[in-house]
Amino acid sequence: MAESRAKLSALLAAHTYYDKNDKAKDMESFYQYHMKNMYDDSMVRNCFLNHFDKQVSFSVTSGKTIKGAGYMQALVEFDMSNGVRTMLTEVNSSGNVSILELASINPSDKPDICPLTGTFIVVHPKIKAEKVFLHNVGIPQTE
């Protein structure tokens, strides 16, 4: 999985911003803005959460598949209630697929609560995300 993720990310990154279609640029801008501001602005957070189709499928690190947009909402609410900030470190999009590289900043009293890094591969052939592959690194997940 890591090798294919790296190859896909390299392919997407090889195209300069100006070579990308409008949807690819829009998706990159969407994730950059919303990931930066979602913890501090409920309207931004709701817009981000509404980006996920109601029947979205999440494939998580453990191999388990979870259906429904409520899963992403639960992840964001978990972060907020535990003082975690998940930051976007890089985003590349082809338009229909976006790769989000993430870093979590855990509170000092709970340094191991969330994985330090992760990758979300988001498939959004239309407007809303329909499938998401979550790969967390550093801490075993118990989803």
C-alpha positions in Angstrom: 0.0 0.0 0.0 2.8 2.5 0.9 4.6 1.9 -2.4 1.5 2.4 -4.5 0.5 5.5 -2.4 3.9 7.0 -3.0 3.8 6.3 -6.8 0.3 7.8 -7.1 1.3 10.9 -5.1 4.5 11.3 -7.2 2.4 11.1 -10.4 0.0 13.7 -9.3 2.8 16.0 -8.0 4.6 15.7 -11.3 2.0 17.8 -12.9 2.5 21.4 -12.1 -0.4 23.4 -10.7 -0.9 25.1 -14.1 -1.2 21.7 -15.9 -4.0 20.6 -13.6 -7.6 20.9 -14.6 -10.0 23.2 -12.8 -11.5 20.4 -10.6 -8.0 19.4 -9.5 -7.1 23.0 -8.5 -10.5 23.4 -6.8 -10.1 20.2 -4.8 -6.6 21.2 -3.6 -7.8 24.6 -2.6 -10.9 23.1 -0.9 -8.8 20.8 1.3 -6.2 23.4 2.1 -8.7 25.9 3.3 -11.1 23.6 5.1 -8.4 21.5 6.9 -6.7 24.7 8.1 -9.9 26.3 9.5 -12.3 23.5 10.4 -11.4 23.3 14.1 -12.0 27.0 14.7 -15.0 27.7 12.5 -18.2 25.6 12.7 -19.4 26.8 9.2 -16.1 25.6 7.6 -16.3 22.4 9.6 -19.8 21.7 8.4 -18.9 22.5 4.8 -16.0 20.0 5.1 -18.2 17.3 6.7 -20.9 17.9 4.0 -18.2 17.1 1.4 -18.6 13.4 2.2 -21.5 11.6 0.6 -24.0 10.1 3.1 -23.0 6.6 1.9 -19.3 7.2 1.7 -17.1 4.1 2.3 -14.0 4.4 4.5 -11.3 1.8 4.3 -9.2 2.1 7.4 -5.7 1.0 8.4 -6.9 -2.2 10.1 -8.6 -3.3 6.8 -12.1 -2.7 8.1 -14.6 -0.8 5.9 -17.0 1.7 7.6 -20.0 3.1 5.7 -21.5 6.6 6.2 -20.4 10.2 6.6 -20.9 10.0 10.3 -17.5 8.3 10.6 -15.7 11.5 9.5 -17.8 13.6 11.8 -16.9 11.2 14.7 -13.2 11.6 13.8 -13.4 15.4 13.8 -15.4 15.4 17.1 -12.9 13.1 18.7 -10.1 15.4 17.7 -11.9 18.4 19.1 -12.9 16.8 22.4 -9.4 15.6 23.0 -7.4 18.7 22.0 -6.0 17.1 18.8 -5.3 19.1 15.7 -4.9 17.3 12.4 -3.0 19.4 9.9 -2.8 19.1 6.2 0.9 18.9 5.2 0.4 18.2 1.5 -2.4 17.8 -1.0 -2.3 16.6 -4.6 -5.4 16.0 -6.7 -6.1 14.7 -10.2 -9.6 16.1 -9.9 -11.4 12.9 -9.2 -8.8 11.6 -6.6 -7.1 13.6 -3.9 -4.2 12.5 -1.7 -4.0 14.3 1.6 -0.9 13.9 3.7 -1.7 14.7 7.4 0.1 15.3 10.6 -1.6 15.2 14.0 -0.6 17.4 16.9 -1.5 15.7 20.1 -1.9 17.4 23.5 1.1 17.1 25.8 -1.0 15.1 28.3 -2.1 12.6 25.6 1.0 12.3 23.3 -0.1 9.0 21.9 -3.8 9.6 21.4 -3.6 9.9 17.6 -1.2 8.7 14.9 1.4 11.2 14.2 1.0 11.0 10.4 -1.5 9.7 8.0 -2.7 9.7 4.4 -6.2 10.0 3.1 -6.9 9.0 -0.4 -10.2 10.6 -1.3 -12.2 9.4 -4.4 -14.7 12.1 -5.5 -15.7 11.4 -9.1 -18.5 13.9 -8.9 -18.6 16.5 -6.2 -18.9 14.6 -2.9 -16.3 12.1 -1.6 -17.6 8.6 -2.3 -14.7 6.5 -1.0 -11.8 7.2 1.3 -8.8 5.1 2.1 -7.3 6.0 5.5 -3.8 5.0 6.3 -2.4 6.0 9.7 1.2 5.6 10.7 2.8 5.4 14.1 0.1 4.0 16.4 -2.0 0.9 16.0 -5.6 1.6 15.3 -8.5 -0.2 17.0 -11.3 0.8 14.6 
